Amino acid sequence: MKILSSFIIFLLISSGSHAQNIIGAWEAHHTNEQGVDIKSVVMFADGYQVISVYEAKTGKFIHTNGGTWRLDGNTMTEKVEFDTDNSDRVGTEVSFQVEITDKTIGIVGSETILTRIDDGTPGQLQGAWLMSGRVKDGETQLRDTDQPRKTMKMLSGTRFQWIAYNTATKEFMGTGGGTYTTVDGKYTENIEFFSRDDNKAGLSLTFNYELIDGKWHHSGLSSKGDPIHEIWSVRE
């Protein structure tokens, strides 16, 4: 477990990695002691970031953490909002040194290098979003996004991840992610990992979507086959 433990240490400090233009998605691979290819994906939006770790072939979920970030020179500082390995980190800040190029991010003291997947383009949905409501039986039910219980969705130009968590109780409820496309009003998620059920990896789900007054309306069938109509607001 030494390699995996070392990698998790990297994850704890890599949660906030940033470049001069760090917005977008980045990835790294390593092989664990069983010879399994482990994939980590980091996404950065304006002010928010998330990292997910899972088996590249099977989608078996391993870890996620994230929160807010800022970069001062070569010093990255992250304030943790959720962490599946150590909930005691929630609410704390971690600072570390980074080395950045246009295509890579390195953490000083670590041999692992993240390589760029995308730079956030095409970007219509790129950013951090909070679920702010649902429509049921034609009635809109709004949610207060300032509450500690949050469902956040992060999107780069090609990657997505949703995370449900509570910053007050430090509870983590679930996550899932992978790649996505937006074509002619259709938003399609290609799931690569799903913390509540690894068997969901490999599924593709297509939804209707539109932006109405800056809010993302997202409707279709959930991974359970239930009808949903969600409303998402850009996280400020």
C-alpha positions in Angstrom: 0.0 0.0 0.0 3.0 2.3 0.1 2.5 3.5 -3.5 -1.2 4.2 -2.9 -0.5 5.9 0.4 2.1 8.1 -1.2 -0.4 8.9 -4.0 -3.0 9.9 -1.4 -0.6 12.2 0.2 -0.1 13.8 -3.2 -3.9 14.1 -3.5 -4.1 15.9 -0.2 -1.8 18.6 -1.4 -2.7 18.5 -5.1 -6.3 19.4 -4.5 -5.7 23.0 -5.3 -3.1 22.9 -8.2 -3.2 25.9 -10.5 -1.4 27.4 -13.4 -1.2 31.0 -14.7 -4.3 29.8 -16.6 -5.3 26.7 -14.7 -9.0 26.7 -15.6 -10.0 23.4 -17.1 -9.2 19.7 -16.5 -6.0 17.9 -15.7 -5.1 14.3 -15.2 -2.4 11.9 -13.9 -2.0 8.1 -13.9 -0.1 5.7 -11.6 -0.1 2.0 -11.2 -0.8 0.6 -7.7 0.7 -2.5 -6.1 -1.8 -4.8 -7.8 -0.8 -3.4 -11.2 -4.1 -1.5 -11.6 -4.1 1.8 -13.6 -5.3 4.5 -11.2 -6.5 7.7 -12.7 -6.9 11.1 -11.0 -8.7 14.1 -12.6 -8.5 17.6 -11.3 -10.9 20.3 -12.5 -10.5 24.0 -11.8 -13.2 26.6 -12.2 -13.1 30.2 -11.1 -12.5 29.9 -7.4 -13.4 26.2 -7.0 -11.7 22.9 -7.7 -12.2 19.1 -7.3 -10.1 16.1 -7.6 -11.4 12.5 -8.2 -9.5 9.3 -8.2 -10.7 5.9 -9.5 -9.6 2.8 -11.4 -9.2 3.8 -15.0 -10.5 0.5 -16.5 -13.3 -0.4 -14.1 -14.3 3.0 -12.8 -14.1 1.8 -9.2 -14.2 4.9 -7.0 -11.3 5.6 -4.7 -11.3 9.2 -3.5 -12.5 12.8 -4.0 -11.8 16.1 -2.3 -12.1 19.7 -3.1 -13.2 23.2 -2.2 -11.9 26.7 -2.9 -8.5 27.7 -4.2 -6.3 30.7 -4.7 -2.8 31.2 -6.2 -0.3 33.7 -4.9 2.8 33.5 -7.1 3.8 29.8 -6.9 1.9 29.2 -3.7 -1.5 27.4 -4.0 -3.9 27.5 -1.1 -7.0 25.4 -0.8 -9.8 25.5 1.7 -11.2 22.0 2.0 -15.0 21.6 1.7 -15.2 17.8 1.4 -12.7 14.9 1.7 -13.7 11.3 1.5 -10.4 10.1 3.1 -10.3 12.5 6.1 -13.3 14.6 7.0 -11.3 16.4 9.7 -9.7 18.4 6.9 -13.0 20.0 6.1 -12.8 23.7 6.9 -8.9 23.7 7.0 -6.5 25.4 4.6 -3.6 23.7 2.9 -0.8 25.7 1.1 2.0 24.3 -1.1 4.3 25.2 -3.9 3.5 24.4 -7.6 5.4 24.4 -10.8 3.3 25.3 -13.8 3.5 25.2 -17.6 0.8 25.6 -20.2 0.4 21.8 -20.4 1.5 20.5 -16.9 1.2 21.1 -13.2 3.8 19.8 -10.8 3.7 19.8 -7.0 7.0 20.7 -5.4 8.3 17.6 -3.6 6.2 15.2 -5.6 7.1 13.2 -8.7 3.6 13.2 -10.0 2.8 15.5 -12.9 -0.7 16.5 -14.0 -1.2 17.0 -17.8 -3.9 19.2 -19.3 -7.0 17.6 -20.7 -8.8 20.8 -21.7 -8.7 24.6 -21.0 -12.4 25.0 -20.2 -13.6 25.5 -23.8 -16.1 25.4 -25.5 -17.3 26.5 -22.1 -21.1 27.2 -22.3 -21.5 25.2 -19.0 -17.9 25.4 -17.8 -17.7 26.4 -14.1 -19.0 25.5 -10.7 -22.8 25.2 -10.3 -25.0 24.6 -7.2 -28.3 22.9 -7.4 -30.8 25.7 -6.6 -34.1 24.1 -7.3 -36.3 21.4 -8.9 -39.4 21.3 -10.9 -42.0 18.7 -9.8 -45.5 18.4 -11.3 -45.0 21.8 -12.9 -44.2 23.5 -9.6 -40.8 25.1 -9.1 -39.2 24.3 -5.7 -36.2 26.5 -4.9 -33.3 25.6 -2.7 -31.1 28.0 -0.6 -27.6 27.6 -2.0 -26.1 29.4 1.1 -26.9 26.5 3.3 -24.1 24.1 4.3 -25.8 21.1 2.6 -24.8 21.5 -1.1 -24.9 19.6 -4.3 -22.2 21.1 -6.6 -21.5 20.2 -10.2 -18.1 21.2 -11.7 -17.6 21.2 -15.5 -14.5 21.9 -17.6 -14.7 21.9 -21.3 -15.0 18.1 -21.5 -15.3 16.8 -17.9 -18.0 16.9 -15.3 -18.3 15.9 -11.6 -21.1 16.3 -9.1 -20.6 16.2 -5.4 -23.1 16.1 -2.5 -21.8 17.2 0.9 -22.4 19.2 4.1 -19.7 21.7 5.2 -21.2 22.0 8.7 -21.4 18.3 9.6 -18.5 17.4 7.3 -20.6 14.6 5.8 -20.1 13.4 2.3 -23.1 11.9 0.5 -21.9 10.9 -2.9 -20.2 11.8 -6.2 -20.0 10.8 -9.9 -18.3 12.0 -13.0 -16.8 11.5 -16.4 -17.0 13.2 -19.7 -19.8 15.2 -21.3 -21.0 16.8 -24.5 -23.6 19.5 -25.4 -25.1 19.2 -28.8 -28.4 20.9 -30.0 -29.9 21.3 -26.6 -28.9 17.8 -25.5 -26.5 17.4 -22.6 -24.9 13.9 -22.4 -23.0 12.5 -19.5 -20.6 9.5 -20.0 -20.1 8.2 -16.5 -16.6 7.0 -15.6 -17.1 6.6 -11.8 -20.0 6.7 -9.4 -19.3 6.4 -5.7 -22.6 4.9 -4.7 -22.5 2.1 -7.3 -19.4 1.2 -9.3 -21.7 -0.6 -11.8 -22.9 2.8 -13.1 -19.5 3.3 -14.8 -19.9 3.1 -18.5 -23.5 4.4 -18.6 -24.4 7.4 -20.9 -27.3 9.6 -19.9 -28.8 12.3 -22.2 -30.8 15.2 -20.9 -32.5 18.3 -22.3 -30.8 21.5 -21.2 -31.2 25.2 -21.6 -30.0 28.4 -19.9 -32.9 30.5 -18.7 -31.9 33.9 -17.1 -28.5 32.5 -16.3 -29.8 29.3 -14.7 -29.1 25.9 -16.1 -32.3 23.8 -16.5 -31.5 20.1 -16.7 -34.3 17.5 -17.4 -34.5 13.9 -18.3 -34.1 10.5 -16.5 -31.7 10.0 -13.7 -29.3 7.0 -13.4 -32.1 5.2 -11.6 -34.6 5.9 -14.4 -36.5 8.5 -12.5 -37.7 11.7 -14.2 -35.8 14.8 -13.0 -35.9 18.5 -13.8 -33.1 20.3 -11.9 -32.2 23.9 -11.8 -28.5 24.9 -11.3 -27.1 28.3 -10.5 -23.5 29.5 -11.1 -21.6 29.4 -7.8 -20.3 32.9 -6.9 
